[in-house]
């Protein structure tokens, strides 16, 4: 009996042993690769290697946009089994509500990945790591920071939370600045802690830097001056463009109001608009120098040709066009100096019907500036009725068509360069610049440049823009705004375009103030009283930085030779 039990036990033991050996063999041979894959899936993870965007610099190497490291807090909700105290600890560190955190984890229980918080400080990351919670992970990412803030906001723009460019240079050059995220395979323990790196799946590619032609010193000054003039005259907005004449590089471009690109949580999109490239404005009297160019090109006018503006007004097709007072007989030079509407009208009507239209086209009012900033618009002009005298008359003093400030600045660059159309650029590198081509005879352009010095003289409309020791070239514009009832006599846009010095020009500035109001009752606002002084202060500082002496020599400073 005992022997039978003994044999039965041996047989059972042998069967169990055989079964176990068979099962082990099956696992080791048949299911080996499947189980290895399952093990890797449980312990190995494909982890992204974050990369930062390229930096944006000004022409002096000062940063305008930087990517700074921050922390992203992620979890695997399917593995989270935190106690109430642990949830409360995490919520406290992340400055969030514990009940909301609990509900977020429960509602995403089926997911393997979830962001709890992004753009957190390293101090918070360290506090979370010390909790040693199952399913919690800390990842490095980057956040964009703009040292100049609202001063250069319309230039730099900003990015979204994933560092994709949304506005400004960030958007225009997103593919240039953006990098490619790398990946690596890592082994983690059951609570998600990193044990070791296995291998790199793909290497990261960091974004490329962008060097602009902007001078941060002048950019800051331009923004400050615009703030002051808006406050002083209770204006709606103001914009400024400052160009480096020898190269076409943009030294400063500012708009007020602006916004803080470092905090876009309560963004007012009206302030995000880059008015210098998106808004259209009738140029007003700033178009008159191009009327003078057309007159010189006709061969029937010289600088001293006399134009009779008596009796101070004229009627064109039932519309009365008048000057502030009767200037009598004016030379072509003084038509610009006095900014005579009657004088420019009589010149326009005396010229060929297509003369003003051809000049308009050659200075680029019908083309995009291609500055590289998003939202750029093109001027509007209908040449269908250019044969009508009233159309040519109103066009002669800058009404009936519209341009952007960038277009207007580029048009004056053709005068400053002696008749060459020069591509303006916001980038420093030479490969982004196109060759110049001639659009006006050099002699005619220089004659207009010389005539415009009188505008800044004692009897001109912009005497407040004169800079001691320098011959300043300029032209004012005071444009009536369109309201529901037509052109308003109370609401204006004031403009001033300045070039300095006249010989060997270095700087070209354009200042626009929208809706300035008189400081005292009865005072008249104009391009000469509102916009011209802003140019004077900016240009004076630019001349000092470059080391331009009153005799016309250049000592250095801003570095004209390395602009875009």
Buried (B, 14 or more C-beta within 10 A) or exposed (E): EEEEEEEEEEEEEEEEEEEEEEEEEEEEEEEEEEEEEEEEEEBBBEBBBBBBBBBBBBBEEBBBBBBEEBBBBBBBBBBBEBEEEBBBBBBEBBEBEBEEBBEBBEEBEEEEEBEBBBEBEEEBBEBBEEEEBBBBBBBEBBBBBBBBBBBBBBBBBBBEEEBEBBBBBBBBBBEBBBBEEBBBBBBBEEEBEEEEEBEEEEEBEBBBBBBBBBBBBBBBBBBBBBBBBBEBBEBBBBBBBBBBBBBBBBBBBBBBBBBBBBEBEEBEEEBBBBBBBBBBBBBBBBBBBBBBBBBBBEEEBEBEBBBEBEEBBBEBEEEEBBBEEEBEEBBBBBBBBBBBBBBBBBBBBBBEBBBBBEBBBBBBBBEBBBBBBBBBBBBEBEBEEBEEBBBBBBBBBBBBBBBBBBBBBBBBBBBBBBBBBBBBBBBBBEEBBEEBEBBBBEEBBBBBBBBBBBBBBEEBBBBBBBBEEBBBBBBBBBBBBEEEEEEEEEBBBBBBBBBBBBEEBBBBBBBBBBBBBBEEEEEEBBBBBBBBBBBBBBBBBBBEBBEBEEEBEBEEBBBBEBBB
